């Protein structure tokens, strides 16, 4: 069949395309899809950066926790050393008190029997005077006899090794005492 067309009207329209109301054009659809893809890509890149930072922070925190464990072990060892020193000091004081109580009980028993009690020098373990005023544990453990002018002289006493055989007492030439754990 032959179609007759008007020669003034072109057979193919090349320019303007009519759009159907309610249906978006292809260019607009492609633009929306491109913007959506760009938005999803930006979100993914941002999430990747934050995830990378989070993993690095987690590794840093794990390293610090490992160091904290080592620090805790060192503090525990120092506390054990101090505890051993205090325990040794308390046991020394306990032995001195027991010796003093034994001497006092012996003197009381002699007095009850009517025997005179010799006014001898105090026992070697009972030479620590009490101090008035503010003193620390270190000051109290370092007190020796009072000098002739009534002023207490401070002298460092060497404590005998404690009963715990798992520690070795080491005294250095400068007077510092360390306890080393024996495995």
C-alpha positions, 0 to 999 in steps of 0.5 A: 500500500502506498501512503501519500503524505503531504510534502510540507510535513516531514515524515520523521520528527527529529526534535521535540518528543511529546511526553505522556503526562504521569510518565517521566522522561528517560533523561530524568529517569537516568538522572535520578538513577545516577544521583541514587547510585552516587549517593549509595557510593558516598554512603559506602565510602563513608561507612568504609572509612569509619569502619577502618578507623574503628578497627584501628581504634580497636587494635589500639585498645587491645594493645593498651589492654595487654599493657594494662595486664602487664602493669597489673602483674607488676603492681601485684608483685610490688604489693606482694613485696610490700606485704611480705615486708610488713608481715615480716615486721609484724612477726618481729614485733609479735616475737618481741611482744611475746618475749616481753610478756614472758619476761613480765609474767616471769617477774610477776610469778617471782613477786608472787613467790616473794622473790625479789625481781632484779632491776636488770637492763631491758630485754634486747627486743624491748628497746623501742621507745614510744614516740609522741607526735606524728610519725609514720610507719617508716619513722616508727620502724626506724626509731632507735633508743633516744639520745642523751638529750631527749631527742630520738635518734633514727637508725634503720633497723634490719628486719630478719627475713620473713617466714615466707620462703618464696621470697628472698631478701636482698639488701644493697650497699646503699641500704635499700632492701628488695625482695625477690620472688623465688619460683 
